[in-house]
Amino acid sequence: MNGKIINWNDCKTHVINYSLHYGVAVFEGIRFYDTPQGISIFRLKDHIKRLLNSAKTVYIQSKWTANELVEAAKEIVKASNLKSGYIRPIIYYDGGKLSLHAQNTNISAVIAVLPWGKYLEHSAVMVMPSTYMRHHPKSLPMDAKVSGYYVNSVLAVLEARGKGYDEALLLDFKGNIAEGPGENFFIVKNNSLMTPPLGTILPGITRDCIMQIAKDLGIKVSEKDITLKEAEGADEAFFTGTAAEVTPISHIGKCAIGNGSVGPMTSKLKDAYHDIVTGKNEKYDGWLDYV
């Protein structure tokens, strides 16, 4: 916290806090893995770059450089003694002024480390098309990862879980599929991979990985608008994200995707991604930061 390693229970900030009250904070989710070469943090520099870009979007002037945050993340992973887990950096306004402008308000940064297993419980998940719409890109800049944005995601998740689904699927203002509450979305049709374009979605780092891996495997990849009807008629569908990694989708609403089980391309990409993050594919070593 602000450059010092402190114990979990000693990490405190005041309840009269600008970011707590208005949701103006930026964060990342980053995984680290136990590999044959040692503990590695996956795409750490890319996550920190996005963190600082998100900060600029909401006018937070970080006191810390990208390199300082990268080194701090490595330091706290070492101190945790965990072999694998999850890193949560957050930069926020730490002052007590409650006017809507945040002038002369202190900025704090915390990088927390915690154990992290499987994000979505089932090997293939059932998703519900949400009644909540993803944010309009003229209301909020969708390329930033801002705490307050996730109220939209929380409502979608609670609605879906309340109706017996594992996860939600949000549409954009045009009625096309945007993304999951915390995941990007892909479909497979006729041996081609498709994903919604940027604009109403977070530019996911795992999304970028899967697109690159697919191209390297000779799979055709396109970014295009996907209607709900097109998704329901897909051969395969899956989510991607740091927490979700590659999670197959078995049903969208009551509609089974393909035969309702994990499809061959999803399985291939899932296995390839797992090999990369666990240090078993030297071609992608540039994505790993060893601790």
GIJOQUI-V283204 format. One record per pair of residues at least 24 apart in sequence whose ideal C-beta (glycine too) atoms are under 7 Angstrom apart, sorted by the first residue. I is the first residue (numbers start at 1). GAP is how many residues later the second one is. D is the distance in whole Angstrom. If there is no record, write none. Layout:
[[I	GAP	D] [I	GAP	D]]
This chain:
[[1	109	5] [2	106	6] [2	107	6] [5	71	6] [5	74	5] [11	99	7] [13	81	6] [13	95	7] [14	82	6] [16	80	5] [16	82	7] [17	77	6] [17	79	7] [18	75	4] [18	77	6] [18	79	6] [18	80	7] [18	84	6] [18	87	6] [19	73	4] [19	74	5] [19	128	7] [21	77	6] [22	126	7] [23	124	5] [23	125	2] [24	34	5] [24	69	6] [24	78	7] [24	124	6] [25	65	6] [25	66	7] [25	67	4] [25	122	4] [26	25	6] [26	28	4] [26	29	5] [26	32	6] [26	34	6] [26	65	5] [26	118	7] [26	119	6] [26	120	6] [27	61	6] [27	62	6] [27	63	4] [27	118	6] [27	120	6] [28	61	5] [28	117	6] [29	57	6] [29	59	6] [29	213	5] [29	214	6] [30	57	4] [30	212	6] [31	55	6] [31	85	7] [31	211	6] [32	45	6] [32	52	6] [32	53	6] [32	55	6] [33	51	5] [33	244	5] [33	245	5] [34	49	4] [34	50	5] [35	243	5] [35	244	3] [36	243	6] [37	242	5] [37	253	6] [38	252	5] [38	253	7] [39	38	6] [39	44	6] [39	251	7] [39	252	4] [40	239	6] [40	248	4] [40	249	6] [40	250	5] [40	251	7] [41	32	6] [41	33	7] [41	36	7] [41	46	7] [41	248	5] [41	250	6] [42	235	5] [42	245	6] [42	246	6] [43	162	5] [43	244	5] [44	26	6] [44	29	6] [44	245	4] [45	25	6] [45	244	7] [46	159	5] [47	158	6] [50	95	7] [51	38	6] [51	40	7] [54	90	4] [54	91	5] [54	92	6] [55	36	5] [57	84	5] [57	87	4] [58	86	7] [58	88	6] [60	31	6] [60	33	7] [60	47	6] [61	46	7] [62	29	6] [62	45	7] [63	44	6] [64	45	6] [72	39	6] [73	38	6] [74	215	7] [74	217	5] [76	35	5] [76	37	5] [77	36	6] [77	214	5] [78	213	6] [80	33	4] [82	31	6] [82	33	6] [85	28	6] [85	29	6] [85	30	5] [85	31	5] [86	28	6] [86	30	3] [87	24	6] [87	26	6] [88	24	5] [119	124	4] [119	125	5] [120	46	6] [120	47	6] [120	124	6] [120	127	5] [121	45	7] [122	44	6] [123	125	7] [123	139	7] [124	124	4] [124	125	7] [124	126	4] [124	137	6] [124	138	5] [125	41	4] [125	42	5] [125	122	6] [125	124	6] [125	125	7] [126	39	5] [126	40	5] [126	124	6] [126	125	4] [127	38	6] [127	39	7] [127	40	5] [127	41	6] [127	42	5] [127	122	6] [127	124	7] [127	125	6] [128	32	4] [128	35	6] [128	37	4] [128	40	6] [128	41	7] [128	125	6] [129	40	5] [129	42	7] [129	99	6] [129	123	7] [129	124	6] [130	26	4] [130	29	6] [130	30	7] [130	38	4] [130	39	6] [130	40	5] [131	28	7] [132	24	5] [132	27	7] [132	38	6] [133	37	7] [133	38	6] [133	40	6] [134	36	4] [134	37	7] [134	38	5] [134	44	4] [134	45	7] [134	66	5] [136	37	5] [137	62	6] [137	63	6] [142	57	7] [142	58	6] [142	59	6] [142	60	6] [143	59	7] [143	60	6] [145	57	6] [153	28	4] [153	29	6] [156	25	5] [157	24	5] [169	83	6] [171	57	7] [172	28	4] [176	49	4] [176	50	6] [176	51	6] [177	49	5] [177	51	6] [177	54	6] [180	59	5] [182	59	6] [182	61	6] [183	56	4] [183	57	6] [183	58	4] [183	61	5] [184	55	7] [184	56	5] [184	57	6] [185	54	6] [186	24	7] [186	51	7] [186	52	5] [186	54	7] [187	39	6] [187	44	6] [187	47	4] [187	49	7] [187	50	5] [188	46	6] [188	47	5] [188	48	4] [188	75	6] [188	77	5] [188	78	7] [189	45	5] [189	46	6] [192	28	4] [192	30	7] [193	26	5] [193	27	7] [193	28	5] [194	28	5] [194	30	6] [194	32	6] [195	28	6] [196	29	7] [196	30	6] [197	26	4] [197	27	6] [197	28	7] [204	36	6] [204	37	6] [205	37	7] [206	34	4] [206	35	5] [206	36	6] [206	39	7] [207	33	5] [209	64	6] [210	30	5] [210	36	7] [210	59	6] [210	63	7] [213	56	6] [213	59	5] [213	60	6] [214	55	6] [219	46	7] [235	28	6] [236	27	3] [236	29	6] [236	30	5] [238	28	5] [245	28	7] [246	24	4] [246	27	5]]
